[in-house]
Amino acid sequence: MSWHHEIEQIVLPDAFWGEIVSHCKRKLAGDFLPGESEVKRAYGILAGVQEGKELRVKLVLPVKKNARNQGPLKTYMDNMMTEHAVASTTPLSQRGWITDPEELMDCFQQCDKQNLQIFGTYHMHIVPWEGDPIRDTPTVLDTVLAKDSNLFSFIISMVDMENPSMRAFYEGALEKPTPLIINS
């Protein structure tokens, strides 16, 4: 069931936005935590509650393990990259993220314990593209991967690390942006 039509905005407290930006900057600096995939990209999950026509972020769950190159997941992502990704400075074999299933289950359990709903995933774009210098919108690949997920895709532009920004798109669809309010 699709519920996104009733959502008029998503509210992200400043503290959580700061946490997300710190996660992105840390990963880009190559400062990896123990057990974290050594990939200079930040990925994570946003959870919270629906209050009327708003989603309110109450929890940011940075994910650590990229299962992109494991077993059948590698074949799946390689095929998705070949079919839908646009060439960039980063090789296709190093693009794409699949959250480790065990880590994802831990995120669900943590949300269940706090009565929170997972409503989106975040990832960053860092390389400006011709025609898209800010890179704050989903790519075709982002949209294909998010299709039928019933989740919002939060795209973080880290092209200008001093002025990062984030936008929300239901199922990664460019035509389905949702206002994102960052406040205290």
N, C-alpha and C positions, 0 to 999 in steps of 0.2 A: 504494500500500500504506500502510495506517495503522499507525504504530508508536507512537502516543502512549499506548496502553494499558499498555505496559511501563514508562513513565516515572512514577516516584513523586514526583520533585521536580526543580526547576530551581534551580541554584545561581548566584547573581549576586554576584561580588565587590564589596565596598564601593566600590572605585575606579571600577568601571563604573557603579554606581548613582549615584555623585557626578557622573560624566560626563553621564549621562542627565538628572539634575536640573538641572545647569548648562545643558544644551542647552535644556530647557524654559523655565527662567527667562530665559535670553538672548533666546529667541524672544518670550516674553511682554513683555519690556522693549522690543521693537522694535529690538534690536541685531542687524542682519542682516549676514552675511558677504558678500563680493563673489560675485556669481553666485547668491546664495541667493534663493529666492522670498520676497517680503516678505509672509509670512503668519504671524500670531502663533500658530502651532501647531507643535509639534515632532513629527517623524516619524522613524523610523529602523528599522534592521535589527539583530537580534541573531544572532550566530553562535557556534559553539563545537563541543564534542565531547560524545558520549554516552559515559559511563563507567558501565557496569552499568545501573542503573535511574535514573540521574541525567543531566540535561543540564547541562553546565557552560559558562557564558558565557565566551568567550575574546576576543570582539571586539564592539565597539559601532560601528555604522556610521550616524551621523546622515545623513539624506538632505537634500539642499539644494534640489532642483528639483521643484516641483509641476507636473505636466503636466495637471492637472485641467481646465484651460480651453483645451486644445489640440485642434483638429480633432475627430475622432470620439470621443476620450476625453471631451470636454466633453459631448457628447450622451449618452454612456453614463452619466456621473456625474449629469447633470441628471435623467435618467430614474430612476436608482437613488434619488436624493434625493426626488423626487416620490413614488415608490412606497413607500419604506421609512423615510424620516427623520421624526423627531418634531420638531415646531416647537420652536425655542429662540430665545434672544436673538440668535444669529448667523444671518443670512440663509442660506437653502439654497444660494444661488449662491456663498457663501464657505466652504461646508463640503465636506468630502471631499478626499482627497488621493490622487493617483496618482503614484507615483514615476516620474520621467523614465526611459524605457526604457534610454537610454544610461548613465545613472547606475546603474541597477539592474544592468546588465551589468558595469559596473566593480566593483560590490560582489561579484558572483559570481566574477569573476576574482581579486579580492583574497582571497576565501575559498578558492578553489581553490589558490592559491599557498601558503596557510598550512595546507592540509589541514583546513579547518574547514567545518562544515555550517551553512547558514542554517536556523534553526529557528523564527524568529519575527520579527514586526514590532511596533514600539511606536508608540503615539500617546497624546496626553493629552486629558483632559476637564477643563474649567475652570469650567463653569457648573453650579451645583447645580440639580437638578430636583426638583419636588415628588415625594415618594416615593423619591427617590434623591439625598439631599443630599451624599453623598461622591463619587458618580460614579466608582467604581472597578470598575464592571462594564461589559460590552459592551452596546451598544444593539442593537436589531433590525438596524439598518443595518450595524453592525460585524459581526454574525453573518452577514448575507447576503453581505457583501463577502469574508469569510474562508472561506465554505463551500467545501469540497473543495480547499482550499489545502494541506492537510497541514502547516500551520504553526500556531504558537501566536500568539495576539494578546495583547500585553502592554498593559494599560490603566493609564495613569499618571493618578492623581487629583492635579490641581493646584488643586483648589478651595481648599484651605488651603496657600498657597505655603510656609509655614513648616514644614508637616508633610506633605510629599507622600508618596504611597504608590503601590505598583504591584502588580497581580495578573496572573496568566497564565491564559488560557482557550484550550483547544485549538479551533482554527477559530472563535474568537470566540463559542463556545457557552456560555451562562451555566451550563448543567448540566455542563460539562466543565472545572471549575477544576483547576489543578495547583498544589500548594504551591510557593511561591517563597521561597527562603532567601537573604537578603542577608547576606553575611558577609565577613570580611577574609581 
